Amino acid sequence: MKKTTLLLLLSSLFLFLGGCSNNTNNEQQSDNSSSSSVSSSTKENSASSQSSSSRTLNSDDEMSLLDSSWKFDKFTVHQVEAELDDGQLEVKVSWEPKSEKKAPFANFAQVKVTQAGTTLNSVERDDDIDEGEQVRDLDLTYDYKNRTDQIKIQITESDGKSRTVRVNLQ
């Protein structure tokens, strides 16, 4: 009787442990599949022609918005800076053409600034073409709607490749 009870107890224990081990395998498979979907999503994002980041701009402070340069086929954006000044958003794009040294920025790309899905109109545009300078400045000024809706600054190259930075206003 003791042997039979012990045998049943051991069998139950093995079945229980086998079930736990099966659960662990299922959890690992589940983890692997979610990991695989994350990496495929990451691959899709890196294959995309658009990238973006987000920053918070405090009142009246000029802020650099890029952590690193944006390299396009025909030019490089070294920095995008933004500043709130007298109810307007000032955007400065420091860029360097790879060729056509005297061409304006508009020959290479467009800057689109939106807030709450509406494109903001530029009230001032100054594309400095200074002789002998490699890095050039494009200064843009916009009237923004409010400080609650995020600003999106998007630079799109003529071939459609674009980079975006989002700015929260405070």
Sequence and secondary structure as in RCSB ss.txt:
>XXXX:A:sequence
MKKTTLLLLLSSLFLFLGGCSNNTNNEQQSDNSSSSSVSSSTKENSASSQSSSSRTLNSDDEMSLLDSSWKFDKF
TVHQVEAELDDGQLEVKVSWEPKSEKKAPFANFAQVKVTQAGTTLNSVERDDDIDEGEQVRDLDLTYDYKNRTDQ
IKIQITESDGKSRTVRVNLQ
>XXXX:A:secstr
 HHHHHHHHHHHHHHHHHHHHHHHHHHHHHHHHHHHHHHHHHHHHHHSSEEEEEEEE TT  EE  SS EE SSE
EEEEEEEEEETTEEEEEEEEEESS TTS GGGTEEEEEEETTEE  EEEEEE   TT SSEEEEEEEE   SSS 
EEEEEEETTS EEEEEEEE 
